[in-house]
């Protein structure tokens, strides 16, 4: 009987030993998978010019650890975009909140979700692969010429406002605001984003209000000219 109890005890000990080994192996496998394969933070994407569809090479993409309100808490990882503008960040994250910021040197439209741009840092969903496109355009130069070609006297007035290609609405009147027989060309070019720029000019002449609309395409790093003739 004693031998039977001894063997039974050994069997129980062996059973618990095997169970514990299995748990250890399972935990180790999960940890290995997380650190080597899962990275539990995976963000892929592309930094591109939405006008041309071309990628921006060499753009700095930074993974921050901290809240979205205090992004600069700590830089965890930095990568740079390739020739086609693509990037990938992999990191084994902890319990903190993480965010991704793209440091593009041109006119930043932000990251795109359903056709709308967001300039806030991208919040990270850990354990899920995220893909995001960042849109930004380079700058160009614009020289503006405005002239009252139908001047009736000093009481004439004009006000202009602009809308960029990716803006949903015009800004407030005041882009240009002049009176009388106005004729002026800017002596130096203004730095503006590449792409279409739409101008609405409100003209009051002899008590009658009319509107004039102009469009100019600003080229990348080139100099474009806008004529506002009213």
C-alpha positions as CSV (number, residue, x, y, z in Angstrom):
1,X,0.0,0.0,0.0
2,X,2.8,2.4,0.9
3,X,4.4,1.8,-2.5
4,X,1.1,2.6,-4.2
5,X,0.9,5.9,-2.2
6,X,4.5,6.8,-3.2
7,X,3.8,6.2,-6.9
8,X,0.6,8.1,-6.7
9,X,2.5,11.0,-5.1
10,X,5.1,10.9,-7.8
11,X,2.4,10.9,-10.5
12,X,0.8,14.0,-9.0
13,X,4.1,15.8,-8.7
14,X,4.9,14.9,-12.3
15,X,1.5,16.1,-13.4
16,X,1.9,19.5,-11.8
17,X,5.5,19.7,-13.1
18,X,4.3,19.1,-16.7
19,X,1.5,21.6,-16.3
20,X,3.8,24.3,-15.0
21,X,6.3,23.7,-17.8
22,X,3.5,24.0,-20.3
23,X,2.4,27.3,-18.8
24,X,6.0,28.6,-18.8
25,X,6.5,27.6,-22.4
26,X,3.1,29.2,-23.4
27,X,4.1,32.4,-21.6
28,X,7.6,32.4,-23.1
29,X,6.1,31.8,-26.6
30,X,3.7,34.7,-26.2
31,X,6.5,37.0,-25.0
32,X,8.7,35.9,-27.8
33,X,5.9,36.5,-30.3
34,X,5.2,39.9,-28.9
35,X,8.7,41.1,-29.0
36,X,9.9,39.6,-32.2
37,X,6.8,39.4,-34.4
38,X,3.9,41.3,-33.0
39,X,5.8,44.3,-31.7
40,X,2.3,45.2,-30.4
41,X,2.8,48.7,-32.0
42,X,2.9,48.5,-35.8
43,X,2.3,51.6,-38.0
44,X,2.8,51.7,-41.7
45,X,2.0,54.4,-44.1
46,X,3.2,56.9,-46.7
47,X,4.0,60.6,-46.7
48,X,2.9,62.0,-50.1
49,X,2.0,65.0,-52.2
50,X,-1.8,64.6,-52.8
51,X,-1.6,66.8,-55.9
52,X,1.0,64.7,-57.8
53,X,0.7,61.4,-55.9
54,X,4.5,61.3,-55.4
55,X,6.0,60.3,-52.1
56,X,8.2,62.5,-50.0
57,X,11.6,60.9,-49.3
58,X,13.6,61.4,-46.1
59,X,10.7,62.7,-44.0
60,X,11.1,62.1,-40.2
61,X,8.4,60.0,-38.5
62,X,8.5,59.8,-34.8
63,X,6.8,57.5,-32.3
64,X,6.2,59.3,-29.0
65,X,5.3,57.8,-25.6
66,X,2.9,60.0,-23.6
67,X,-0.5,61.5,-23.9
68,X,-1.8,63.2,-27.0
69,X,-1.9,66.5,-25.1
70,X,1.8,66.2,-24.1
71,X,3.3,64.7,-27.2
72,X,6.9,65.5,-26.5
73,X,7.2,63.4,-23.4
74,X,9.6,60.9,-24.9
75,X,10.7,59.9,-28.3
76,X,10.6,56.2,-28.5
77,X,11.6,55.5,-32.1
78,X,12.4,57.5,-35.2
79,X,12.3,56.3,-38.8
80,X,12.6,58.1,-42.2
81,X,10.5,57.6,-45.3
82,X,12.0,55.8,-48.3
83,X,12.2,56.9,-51.9
84,X,8.4,56.3,-52.4
85,X,7.5,58.0,-49.2
86,X,6.7,54.8,-47.3
87,X,7.6,54.1,-43.7
88,X,7.1,51.4,-41.0
89,X,7.4,51.6,-37.2
90,X,7.5,48.5,-35.1
91,X,7.8,48.7,-31.3
92,X,7.0,46.6,-28.2
93,X,5.0,49.1,-26.3
94,X,4.2,49.3,-22.6
95,X,1.1,50.5,-20.7
96,X,1.6,54.2,-21.7
97,X,-0.3,56.0,-24.5
98,X,1.6,56.3,-27.8
99,X,1.3,58.6,-30.8
100,X,2.9,59.2,-34.1
101,X,4.0,62.5,-35.5
102,X,5.3,63.3,-39.0
103,X,7.8,66.1,-39.2
104,X,7.3,67.3,-42.8
105,X,8.9,70.6,-43.8
106,X,6.3,71.8,-46.3
107,X,2.7,72.7,-46.1
108,X,1.3,70.0,-43.8
109,X,-2.3,68.9,-44.5
110,X,-2.1,66.1,-41.9
111,X,-3.2,62.5,-41.9
112,X,-6.2,61.4,-44.0
113,X,-9.2,59.5,-42.8
114,X,-12.2,59.4,-45.2
115,X,-11.0,62.4,-47.2
116,X,-10.6,64.7,-44.2
117,X,-7.3,65.9,-42.8
118,X,-6.3,65.9,-39.2
119,X,-3.2,67.8,-37.9
120,X,-3.3,66.2,-34.5
121,X,-0.9,63.4,-33.6
122,X,-2.1,59.9,-34.6
123,X,-3.2,58.0,-31.6
124,X,-1.9,54.4,-31.5
125,X,-4.1,51.4,-31.0
126,X,-1.8,48.8,-29.5
127,X,-2.0,45.2,-30.8
128,X,-3.5,46.3,-34.1
129,X,-1.6,47.1,-37.3
130,X,-2.4,50.7,-38.4
131,X,-1.9,52.2,-41.8
132,X,-2.1,55.9,-42.4
133,X,-1.3,58.3,-45.2
134,X,0.1,61.8,-44.4
135,X,-0.5,64.5,-47.0
136,X,1.7,67.5,-47.4
137,X,2.6,69.7,-50.3
138,X,5.8,71.8,-51.0
139,X,5.7,75.5,-51.2
140,X,5.8,77.8,-54.3
141,X,6.0,81.5,-54.9
142,X,3.2,83.9,-55.9
143,X,3.3,87.4,-57.3
144,X,-0.1,89.2,-57.4
145,X,-1.1,92.1,-59.7
146,X,-4.4,93.8,-58.9
147,X,-5.8,96.6,-61.1
148,X,-9.1,98.5,-61.3
149,X,-9.4,98.4,-65.1
150,X,-12.9,100.0,-65.1
151,X,-12.3,102.7,-62.5
152,X,-15.1,105.2,-62.0
153,X,-13.4,107.3,-59.3
154,X,-12.0,107.3,-55.8
155,X,-15.2,105.8,-54.3
156,X,-14.5,102.4,-56.0
157,X,-13.5,99.7,-53.6
158,X,-12.4,96.1,-53.8
159,X,-11.9,93.3,-51.3
160,X,-10.4,89.9,-52.0
161,X,-10.3,86.6,-50.2
162,X,-8.6,83.3,-51.0
163,X,-9.3,79.6,-50.8
164,X,-6.6,77.0,-51.2
165,X,-7.2,73.8,-53.2
166,X,-7.8,71.7,-50.1
167,X,-9.8,74.3,-48.2
168,X,-13.5,73.8,-47.9
169,X,-14.3,77.5,-47.6
170,X,-12.8,80.9,-48.4
171,X,-11.1,82.8,-45.7
172,X,-12.4,86.3,-44.6
173,X,-12.3,89.2,-46.9
174,X,-9.2,91.3,-46.4
175,X,-6.6,89.3,-48.5
176,X,-6.5,92.5,-50.5
177,X,-8.6,95.6,-49.7
178,X,-8.1,98.8,-51.7
179,X,-10.0,101.9,-52.9
180,X,-10.0,104.1,-55.9
181,X,-8.2,103.5,-59.2
182,X,-5.9,100.9,-57.8
183,X,-3.1,99.4,-59.8
184,X,-0.4,97.5,-57.9
185,X,2.0,94.6,-58.3
186,X,3.7,93.0,-55.3
187,X,7.5,93.6,-55.5
188,X,8.3,90.3,-53.9
189,X,6.7,86.9,-54.1
190,X,4.7,85.4,-51.3
191,X,5.4,81.9,-50.1
192,X,2.3,79.8,-50.6
193,X,1.5,76.1,-50.9
194,X,1.7,74.4,-54.3
195,X,-1.6,73.8,-56.0
196,X,-4.7,75.7,-57.1
197,X,-5.5,79.0,-55.3
198,X,-9.0,80.5,-55.8
199,X,-9.6,84.2,-55.4
200,X,-13.0,85.9,-54.9
201,X,-13.0,89.7,-55.3
202,X,-15.9,91.8,-54.1
203,X,-16.1,95.1,-56.1
204,X,-18.3,98.1,-55.2
205,X,-18.5,100.6,-58.1
206,X,-21.1,103.4,-58.3
207,X,-23.1,101.7,-55.5
208,X,-23.3,98.4,-57.4
209,X,-21.6,95.3,-56.0
210,X,-20.2,92.6,-58.3
211,X,-17.9,89.7,-57.8
212,X,-14.9,88.6,-59.8
213,X,-13.3,85.2,-59.6
214,X,-9.8,84.2,-60.5
215,X,-7.7,81.0,-60.3
216,X,-4.0,80.4,-60.3
217,X,-1.9,77.2,-60.0
218,X,1.2,77.6,-57.9
219,X,4.0,75.4,-59.1
220,X,6.4,73.6,-56.8
221,X,9.3,75.9,-55.9
222,X,8.5,78.0,-59.0
223,X,7.1,81.5,-59.3
224,X,3.4,82.0,-60.4
225,X,1.6,85.1,-61.3
226,X,-2.0,86.1,-60.3
227,X,-3.9,88.9,-62.1
228,X,-6.9,90.4,-60.4
229,X,-8.5,92.7,-63.0
230,X,-11.8,94.3,-61.9
